[in-house]
Amino acid sequence: MPVLLKKLLTWGFVGFLIFYMAFRPNGAAQLCKSIGAALMMIAQGLGDFLTGLMS
């Protein structure tokens, strides 16, 4: 991917995030909660898997 295109996409994404948080703060907070919950589920599953390997 060309460097200029990558920079444009990155800055566009950052701009969208700032716009989303400024004009839809409740939606942005809910999105962060959902991402956090998904990461916790993944970590819990990995922990259960490793526990199963050890026993």
Number of C-alpha atoms within 10 A of each C-alpha: 5 6 8 9 10 11 11 11 12 12 12 12 12 12 12 12 12 14 12 14 14 11 10 11 13 12 12 16 12 11 12 12 12 12 12 12 12 12 12 12 12 12 12 12 12 12 12 12 11 11 10 9 8 7 5
